Amino acid sequence: MRSIIHSSPASAGSELENRLFAALPTDVDFATIRCVDERGEYLEVREGQLQPLSQNFDVGAMVTVWHDGGVGHGATSNLSPDGLGWAVSAAKRWAGVSRATGISVEPPIGIASGSYTSPVEYDWSTLPLGDRIDLLHRQASLLTKETATSDVASSRVASRIVASSAMLARRDVDVVLLASNGARIEQNFRFVYPGLSVTAADGAMTQSRTFGAGAFCGQGGPEVLERHGFGDAAERIRDQAIALLTAPNCPSGTMDVVLAPDQMVLQIHESIGHPLELDRILGDERNYAGTSFVTPEMFGEYNYGSNLLNVTFDPAVAGQLASYGFDDEGTPAQREYLIRDGVLVRGLGGISSQQRSGLPGVANARACNWNRPPIDRMANLNIEPGASSFDELVGSVERGVYLETNTSWSIDDSRNKFQFSCEYGRLIEDGKLTSVIRNPSYRGISATFWRSLKGVGNLESWQAMGTPNCGKGELNQMIGTGHASPACLFGDIDVFGGDTE
């Protein structure tokens, strides 16, 4: 999958890059042009059968113009001088429309040159297409294979598995941002998304188990698979799916809850990430994705959680899904605390939202592709490790549940009241993990829930994961977000089962 940015356009001084620079208008206050070249591949073995290989290629550019307090965008896949000229004209026209609204937007004139490249230990040439297909066939076979070493009776394994899938997707994205002040930013991303899923059935009862519900993804090469234990997961989730068929339903009541890192991904995303987006707080997303219970007055004083809660925006975690050097407005990205010792200190908003709101933000104005303008998006939003081992978290619980892997979620338009369900659970009794439980769910109110945080796992249980498909914006933009967390303990949570005996 060869990039045109690397084969001719984006190398400095190349013919295409000269053309892009030449297209930047000189009769406006400020302008940028962002060229994006994306290539993708998707492989899947479903029910033991290789599905058709899917590949995609996409390239284009977006011109952004700031003039007299207005801002406008024009995008095109036609990178000829005529095509780029059309995009410039469109951006100027929309800047005029923007100016007429009376909302003044200042240009990001401080853009400086720089670069970022995903850390890659092994190139994909070390795992050619035939080997990738063989890998997926092996994992698919393990999802249905009977084994004498299984923790569950294996004589009926194959007959109980009614659906299975092993998949591997990857994306290469090269971006060049050129500015009218002469700045040049180049970023080269390499994303990997492995997946496994299995569904077991016994009569009318069905239970499914997945490889982290898509959370075990990241930047890099084939080493991402090893980083997340892809090769060791198939038999485990198969056995867990079968065990869930005969497991009792999750008990209902108020109790302690230990959430695994792959469930913390969803909890962070929905009840911290989205509420802290400044464009939501400003009302920009009201018509589509909702608003936020957070108000501007809360920053600097609101107790979002217990004093154990420390949340960072950290775009520098090596290999995490949303690591980068600059956001798509050209702002250098750096680590910042959003919540420190439980207190809300900073929002998730790029330069434009910071100017409008007067609130501190971060470099997170991001676009999903060349044909979308940057908007406020989560990036790497992480809970910092605490001091407790996983055994200490569990050992402190007299009665509670341990929950893994999100399977469904519901949260209101202000990102406040929520109800989440998980694929897999275990009872915690007298400080020990005991029986498997099925259909576990819990609910709460965002800030009240985080104030109930009473134990944060240490670095040993901390995992850097992500959400590959967060949707937001009109027109819609689907983008990847990174979330890292250790296991965490919450007290007095409303827990319930998904069905009745």
C-alpha positions as CSV (number, residue, x, y, z in Angstrom):
1,M,0.0,0.0,0.0
2,R,2.1,2.8,-1.3
3,S,1.5,6.4,-0.3
4,I,1.4,9.1,-3.0
5,I,2.7,11.5,-0.3
6,H,5.8,9.5,0.0
7,S,6.2,8.5,-3.7
8,S,5.8,12.0,-5.1
9,P,3.8,14.6,-3.2
10,A,4.8,15.0,0.4
11,S,8.5,14.8,0.3
12,A,9.7,18.4,0.8
13,G,10.2,20.1,-2.5
14,S,8.2,17.5,-4.5
15,E,6.1,18.6,-7.5
16,L,2.8,18.0,-5.6
17,E,4.0,19.8,-2.5
18,N,5.1,22.8,-4.6
19,R,1.6,22.7,-6.2
20,L,0.0,22.7,-2.7
21,F,2.1,25.6,-1.5
22,A,1.3,27.5,-4.7
23,A,-2.4,27.1,-4.1
24,L,-2.3,28.8,-0.7
25,P,-4.0,32.2,-1.1
26,T,-2.0,35.3,-0.3
27,D,-5.0,37.8,-0.1
28,V,-6.3,36.4,3.2
29,D,-5.2,36.8,6.8
30,F,-4.0,33.1,7.1
31,A,-4.5,29.8,5.2
32,T,-3.6,26.2,5.5
33,I,-3.8,23.2,3.3
34,R,-4.0,19.6,4.7
35,C,-3.3,16.7,2.3
36,V,-4.3,13.3,3.5
37,D,-3.4,9.9,1.9
38,E,-5.0,6.9,3.4
39,R,-4.7,3.2,2.6
40,G,-6.5,0.4,4.4
41,E,-6.8,-3.4,4.4
42,Y,-9.4,-5.7,6.1
43,L,-9.1,-9.5,6.4
44,E,-11.6,-11.8,8.1
45,V,-12.1,-15.5,8.6
46,R,-15.7,-16.1,9.5
47,E,-17.0,-19.5,10.5
48,G,-13.7,-20.9,9.2
49,Q,-14.1,-19.3,5.7
50,L,-11.8,-16.6,4.4
51,Q,-13.9,-13.6,3.4
52,P,-13.1,-11.4,0.3
53,L,-10.1,-9.2,1.0
54,S,-11.0,-5.5,1.3
55,Q,-8.7,-2.7,0.5
56,N,-9.3,1.0,0.3
57,F,-7.3,4.0,-1.1
58,D,-8.3,7.6,-0.5
59,V,-6.4,10.9,-1.1
60,G,-7.5,14.5,-1.0
61,A,-6.8,17.9,0.5
62,M,-8.7,20.6,2.5
63,V,-8.0,24.3,2.3
64,T,-8.8,26.4,5.4
65,V,-9.0,30.2,5.2
66,W,-9.2,32.7,8.0
67,H,-10.1,36.2,7.0
68,D,-11.6,39.2,8.8
69,G,-12.8,37.0,11.7
70,G,-14.4,34.4,9.5
71,V,-13.2,30.8,8.8
72,G,-14.0,28.6,5.8
73,H,-13.1,25.2,4.4
74,G,-12.9,23.8,0.9
75,A,-12.0,20.1,0.2
76,T,-11.2,18.3,-3.0
77,S,-9.9,15.0,-4.3
78,N,-8.7,16.7,-7.4
79,L,-5.1,17.7,-6.6
80,S,-4.5,19.5,-9.9
81,P,-4.1,23.3,-9.9
82,D,-7.7,23.7,-11.1
83,G,-9.0,21.4,-8.3
84,L,-7.0,23.1,-5.6
85,G,-8.1,26.5,-7.0
86,W,-11.8,25.4,-6.6
87,A,-11.1,24.4,-3.0
88,V,-9.5,27.8,-2.3
89,S,-12.5,29.6,-3.7
90,A,-14.9,27.5,-1.7
91,A,-12.9,28.2,1.5
92,K,-12.9,32.0,0.9
93,R,-16.7,31.9,0.2
94,W,-17.4,30.0,3.4
95,A,-15.1,32.3,5.4
96,G,-17.4,35.2,4.3
97,V,-20.5,33.2,5.4
98,S,-18.8,32.5,8.7
99,R,-17.9,36.2,9.2
100,A,-21.6,37.2,8.8
101,T,-22.6,35.1,11.8
102,G,-20.8,37.6,14.1
103,I,-18.7,34.9,15.8
104,S,-15.1,36.0,15.3
105,V,-12.5,33.2,14.9
106,E,-8.8,34.1,15.2
107,P,-6.3,32.3,12.9
108,P,-3.7,29.9,14.4
109,I,-0.8,32.1,13.2
110,G,1.7,30.4,15.5
111,I,1.9,27.2,13.5
112,A,5.5,25.8,13.4
113,S,7.1,23.1,11.4
114,G,7.5,19.5,12.8
115,S,6.8,15.9,12.3
116,Y,5.5,12.7,13.9
117,T,5.8,9.0,12.9
118,S,4.1,6.0,14.5
119,P,6.6,3.8,16.3
120,V,7.0,0.6,14.2
121,E,9.2,-2.3,15.4
122,Y,8.5,-4.6,12.5
123,D,7.3,-3.7,9.0
124,W,4.4,-5.5,7.6
125,S,6.7,-7.0,5.0
126,T,7.8,-9.4,7.8
127,L,4.2,-10.7,7.9
128,P,3.1,-10.9,4.2
129,L,-0.4,-11.4,3.1
130,G,-0.3,-15.2,3.0
131,D,1.1,-15.3,6.6
132,R,-1.6,-12.9,7.8
133,I,-4.3,-15.2,6.3
134,D,-2.7,-18.2,7.9
135,L,-2.6,-16.4,11.3
136,L,-6.4,-15.7,11.1
137,H,-7.2,-19.3,10.1
138,R,-5.3,-20.6,13.1
139,Q,-7.1,-18.2,15.5
140,A,-10.5,-19.1,13.9
141,S,-9.7,-22.8,14.3
142,L,-8.9,-22.2,18.0
143,L,-12.3,-20.5,18.5
144,T,-14.1,-23.8,17.7
145,K,-11.5,-26.5,18.5
146,E,-12.1,-29.1,21.2
147,T,-9.2,-29.3,23.6
148,A,-8.4,-31.6,26.5
149,T,-6.8,-28.7,28.4
150,S,-9.9,-26.6,28.3
151,D,-11.3,-25.4,31.6
152,V,-14.8,-26.5,30.5
153,A,-16.0,-29.8,29.3
154,S,-14.8,-30.0,25.7
155,S,-16.9,-32.8,24.3
156,R,-19.6,-30.4,23.1
157,V,-17.4,-27.4,22.2
158,A,-17.7,-27.6,18.5
159,S,-21.5,-28.1,18.6
160,R,-22.0,-25.2,21.0
161,I,-20.1,-22.6,18.9
162,V,-22.6,-21.1,16.5
163,A,-20.6,-18.1,15.2
164,S,-16.9,-17.1,15.2
165,S,-14.7,-14.5,13.5
166,A,-11.0,-13.7,13.5
167,M,-10.2,-10.4,11.8
168,L,-7.3,-8.0,11.2
169,A,-7.5,-4.5,9.9
170,R,-4.8,-1.9,9.4
171,R,-4.6,1.6,8.1
172,D,-1.7,3.7,6.9
173,V,-2.4,7.4,7.0
174,D,0.1,10.1,5.8
175,V,-0.7,13.8,6.4
176,V,1.0,17.0,5.3
177,L,-0.2,20.3,6.6
178,L,1.2,23.4,4.9
179,A,0.6,27.0,6.2
180,S,0.8,30.4,4.6
181,N,3.5,31.4,7.1
182,G,5.8,28.7,5.6
183,A,5.3,26.0,8.2
184,R,5.3,22.4,7.2
185,I,4.0,19.5,9.4
186,E,4.2,15.9,8.3
187,Q,2.7,13.0,10.2
188,N,2.8,9.3,9.3
189,F,0.4,7.0,11.2
190,R,0.3,3.2,11.1
191,F,-2.8,1.7,12.8
192,V,-3.6,-1.9,13.6
193,Y,-7.0,-3.3,14.7
194,P,-7.1,-7.1,15.5
195,G,-10.4,-8.8,16.5
196,L,-11.8,-12.0,17.7
197,S,-15.4,-13.0,18.5
198,V,-17.3,-16.2,19.3
199,T,-20.9,-17.0,20.1
200,A,-21.9,-20.1,22.0
201,A,-25.5,-21.4,22.2
202,D,-27.4,-24.1,24.2
203,G,-31.0,-24.2,23.2
204,A,-32.4,-20.7,23.5
205,M,-29.5,-19.5,25.5
206,T,-26.7,-17.6,23.6
207,Q,-23.6,-15.9,25.0
208,S,-20.9,-14.0,23.1
209,R,-17.3,-13.2,24.0
210,T,-14.9,-10.9,22.1
211,F,-11.3,-9.8,22.2
212,G,-11.9,-6.6,24.2
213,A,-14.8,-5.5,21.9
214,G,-12.3,-3.9,19.6
215,A,-10.3,-2.0,22.4
216,F,-7.1,-3.9,21.8
217,C,-5.8,-1.8,19.0
218,G,-2.9,0.7,18.5
219,Q,-0.2,2.1,16.4
220,G,2.7,0.1,15.1
221,G,3.3,-2.9,12.9
222,P,2.7,-6.7,13.6
223,E,4.1,-6.2,17.1
224,V,0.7,-4.7,18.1
225,L,-0.8,-8.2,17.9
226,E,1.8,-9.5,20.4
227,R,1.5,-6.4,22.6
228,H,-2.2,-7.2,23.2
229,G,-1.9,-11.0,23.4
230,F,-3.8,-11.7,20.2
231,G,-2.2,-15.1,19.8
232,D,-3.2,-16.3,23.3
233,A,-6.8,-15.0,23.4
234,A,-8.9,-17.3,21.2
235,E,-9.1,-20.4,23.5
236,R,-9.7,-18.2,26.5
237,I,-12.7,-16.3,25.1
238,R,-14.1,-19.5,23.6
239,D,-14.1,-21.2,27.0
240,Q,-15.5,-18.2,28.6
241,A,-18.4,-18.0,26.1
242,I,-19.2,-21.6,26.8
243,A,-19.0,-21.2,30.6
244,L,-21.4,-18.3,30.4
245,L,-24.1,-20.6,29.0
246,T,-24.5,-22.3,32.4
247,A,-23.4,-19.4,34.6
248,P,-26.0,-17.9,37.0
249,N,-27.4,-14.5,36.2
250,C,-25.6,-11.5,37.7
251,P,-27.0,-10.6,41.1
252,S,-28.8,-7.3,41.6
253,G,-28.1,-4.9,44.4
254,T,-25.7,-2.2,45.6
255,M,-22.2,-3.5,45.8
256,D,-18.5,-2.9,45.0
257,V,-17.4,-3.2,41.4
258,V,-14.0,-3.8,40.0
259,L,-13.8,-2.9,36.3
260,A,-11.2,-4.4,34.0
261,P,-9.1,-2.0,31.8
262,D,-11.1,-3.0,28.7
263,Q,-14.4,-1.9,30.4
264,M,-12.7,1.2,31.7
265,V,-12.2,2.2,28.1
266,L,-15.9,2.6,27.7
267,Q,-16.4,4.3,31.1
268,I,-13.7,6.9,30.4
269,H,-14.9,7.5,26.9
270,E,-18.6,8.1,27.7
271,S,-18.6,9.7,31.1
272,I,-15.3,11.7,31.0
273,G,-14.3,12.2,27.4
274,H,-17.5,13.4,25.8
275,P,-18.6,15.6,28.7
276,L,-15.3,17.5,28.6
277,E,-15.4,18.4,24.9
278,L,-15.6,22.1,24.8
279,D,-17.7,22.2,21.6
280,R,-20.4,20.2,23.4
281,I,-20.2,22.6,26.4
282,L,-20.5,25.5,23.9
283,G,-23.6,23.8,22.4
284,D,-22.2,23.0,19.0
285,E,-23.2,19.3,19.2
286,R,-26.7,19.9,20.6
287,N,-28.6,18.9,17.4
288,Y,-26.7,15.6,16.9
289,A,-24.5,14.2,19.6
290,G,-25.9,16.1,22.6
291,T,-24.5,18.5,25.1
292,S,-22.8,18.1,28.5
293,F,-23.7,18.3,32.1
294,V,-20.3,20.2,32.6
295,T,-20.6,24.0,32.6
296,P,-17.7,26.6,32.1
297,E,-18.0,27.6,35.8
298,M,-16.9,24.1,36.9
299,F,-13.4,24.3,35.7
300,G,-10.8,24.7,38.5
301,E,-13.2,23.8,41.4
302,Y,-15.6,21.0,40.5
303,N,-15.0,17.6,42.2
304,Y,-15.5,15.3,39.2
305,G,-14.3,12.3,41.2
306,S,-12.6,11.1,44.3
307,N,-9.1,12.3,45.1
308,L,-7.8,9.1,43.5
309,L,-8.9,10.2,40.0
310,N,-6.2,11.6,37.8
311,V,-7.0,11.9,34.1
312,T,-4.5,13.1,31.4
313,F,-4.7,14.0,27.8
314,D,-1.4,12.3,26.7
315,P,-0.7,12.2,22.9
316,A,2.8,10.9,23.5
317,V,2.1,7.4,24.7
318,A,4.2,5.2,22.4
319,G,1.9,3.0,20.3
320,Q,-1.4,4.2,21.7
321,L,-4.2,4.6,19.1
322,A,-4.5,8.4,19.2
323,S,-0.8,9.5,19.7
324,Y,0.3,12.3,17.5
325,G,2.7,15.3,17.4
326,F,0.2,18.0,16.2
327,D,-3.5,18.2,15.9
328,D,-5.1,19.0,12.6
329,E,-5.1,22.7,13.1
330,G,-1.3,22.5,13.5
331,T,-1.1,23.0,17.3
332,P,1.7,21.1,19.0
333,A,0.3,18.4,21.3
334,Q,1.5,17.9,24.8
335,R,0.5,16.0,27.9
336,E,-2.0,17.9,30.2
337,Y,-4.0,17.0,33.2
338,L,-7.8,17.3,32.7
339,I,-8.7,16.0,36.2
340,R,-6.1,16.2,39.0
341,D,-6.8,14.7,42.4
342,G,-10.4,14.6,41.5
343,V,-10.7,18.2,40.5
344,L,-11.7,19.3,37.0
345,V,-9.0,21.6,35.6
346,R,-9.0,21.5,31.8
347,G,-11.4,20.8,28.9
348,L,-11.0,18.9,25.6
349,G,-11.0,21.7,23.1
350,G,-8.7,23.0,20.4
351,I,-7.5,26.6,19.8
352,S,-10.9,27.7,18.2
353,S,-12.9,26.4,21.1
354,Q,-10.5,27.8,23.6
355,Q,-10.8,31.3,22.0
356,R,-14.6,31.1,22.1
357,S,-15.0,29.8,25.6
358,G,-12.0,31.4,27.4
359,L,-11.3,28.0,28.9
360,P,-8.0,26.1,28.9
361,G,-7.9,23.2,26.4
362,V,-5.6,20.9,24.6
363,A,-4.4,20.2,21.0
364,N,-7.3,18.0,20.0
365,A,-8.9,19.6,17.0
366,R,-9.0,16.5,14.8
367,A,-10.5,15.5,11.5
368,C,-11.3,11.9,10.3
369,N,-10.1,12.6,6.7
370,W,-9.3,15.2,4.1
371,N,-13.0,16.0,3.5
372,R,-13.9,17.0,7.1
373,P,-12.8,20.0,9.1
374,P,-11.2,19.5,12.5
375,I,-13.5,19.5,15.5
376,D,-12.9,18.9,19.2
377,R,-12.2,15.1,19.6
378,M,-10.9,12.9,22.3
379,A,-7.4,11.6,21.6
380,N,-5.4,9.7,24.2
381,L,-7.5,10.2,27.4
382,N,-6.0,8.1,30.2
383,I,-6.4,7.4,33.8
384,E,-3.0,7.5,35.6
385,P,-1.9,4.4,37.5
386,G,-2.5,4.3,41.2
387,A,-0.9,2.3,44.1
388,S,-2.9,-0.9,44.3
389,S,-2.2,-4.3,42.8
390,F,-5.1,-6.1,41.2
391,D,-5.1,-8.6,44.1
392,E,-5.3,-5.8,46.6
393,L,-8.3,-4.3,44.8
394,V,-10.1,-7.6,44.8
395,G,-9.0,-8.5,48.2
396,S,-10.6,-5.4,49.7
397,V,-14.1,-6.4,48.5
398,E,-16.3,-8.4,50.8
399,R,-19.2,-8.7,48.2
400,G,-19.1,-7.4,44.7
401,V,-18.4,-8.2,41.0
402,Y,-15.5,-8.0,38.6
403,L,-16.5,-7.1,35.1
404,E,-14.8,-7.3,31.7
405,T,-15.5,-6.0,28.2
406,N,-18.4,-3.7,27.2
407,T,-21.3,-5.2,25.3
408,S,-23.9,-2.4,25.3
409,W,-24.2,1.1,26.6
410,S,-26.7,3.8,27.1
411,I,-26.1,7.4,28.3
412,D,-28.2,10.5,28.2
413,D,-27.7,13.5,25.9
414,S,-25.8,15.4,28.6
415,R,-23.5,12.5,29.2
416,N,-24.7,12.2,32.8
417,K,-27.0,9.3,33.6
418,F,-25.7,6.0,32.2
419,Q,-26.3,2.2,32.0
420,F,-23.6,-0.1,30.8
421,S,-23.5,-3.9,30.3
422,C,-20.5,-6.3,30.1
423,E,-19.8,-9.6,28.3
424,Y,-18.3,-11.4,31.3
425,G,-18.3,-11.2,35.1
426,R,-17.1,-12.9,38.2
427,L,-18.4,-12.7,41.7
428,I,-16.1,-11.4,44.4
429,E,-16.7,-13.0,47.8
430,D,-14.7,-12.3,50.9
431,G,-11.8,-10.9,48.8
432,K,-11.7,-13.7,46.2
433,L,-12.8,-14.1,42.6
434,T,-15.4,-16.9,42.6
435,S,-18.1,-18.0,40.1
436,V,-18.7,-16.8,36.6
437,I,-21.8,-14.7,36.1
438,R,-23.6,-13.8,32.9
439,N,-25.3,-10.6,31.7
440,P,-23.8,-8.2,34.2
441,S,-24.9,-4.5,34.1
442,Y,-24.4,-1.5,36.2
443,R,-25.7,2.1,36.2
444,G,-25.0,5.5,37.7
445,I,-24.5,9.2,37.3
446,S,-21.2,10.3,35.9
447,A,-19.7,12.5,38.6
448,T,-21.3,10.5,41.4
449,F,-19.9,7.3,39.9
450,W,-16.3,8.8,39.7
451,R,-16.6,10.1,43.3
452,S,-17.2,6.5,44.4
453,L,-13.7,5.5,43.0
454,K,-11.9,3.9,46.0
455,G,-9.1,2.0,44.4
456,V,-6.9,2.5,41.3
457,G,-4.7,-0.3,40.0
458,N,-0.9,0.2,39.7
459,L,1.2,0.1,36.5
460,E,1.0,-3.7,36.4
461,S,-2.7,-3.7,35.3
462,W,-2.4,-0.5,33.3
463,Q,-3.1,-1.1,29.6
464,A,-3.1,1.3,26.6
465,M,-6.1,0.6,24.4
466,G,-8.6,2.5,22.3
467,T,-11.9,3.0,20.7
468,P,-11.6,2.7,16.9
469,N,-15.1,4.0,15.9
470,C,-16.2,7.1,17.8
471,G,-18.7,9.1,15.9
472,K,-19.4,12.8,16.2
473,G,-20.2,15.9,14.2
474,E,-22.4,17.0,11.3
475,L,-21.4,15.8,8.7
476,N,-20.5,12.7,10.7
477,Q,-16.8,11.9,11.5
478,M,-15.7,8.5,12.8
479,I,-12.3,8.6,14.4
480,G,-10.1,6.5,16.8
481,T,-9.6,7.6,20.4
482,G,-7.0,6.2,22.8
483,H,-7.8,5.2,26.4
484,A,-5.4,3.7,28.9
485,S,-6.3,2.6,32.4
486,P,-5.6,0.1,35.2
487,A,-8.3,-1.9,36.8
488,C,-10.3,0.3,39.1
489,L,-12.5,-0.3,42.2
490,F,-15.8,1.6,42.8
491,G,-17.9,1.4,45.9
492,D,-21.7,1.1,46.3
493,I,-22.7,0.8,42.7
494,D,-26.1,-0.2,41.4
495,V,-25.5,-3.6,39.8
496,F,-28.2,-5.8,38.1
497,G,-28.6,-8.8,35.8
498,G,-29.7,-8.8,32.2
499,D,-32.5,-11.4,32.6
500,T,-34.4,-13.4,35.2
501,E,-34.0,-17.0,36.1
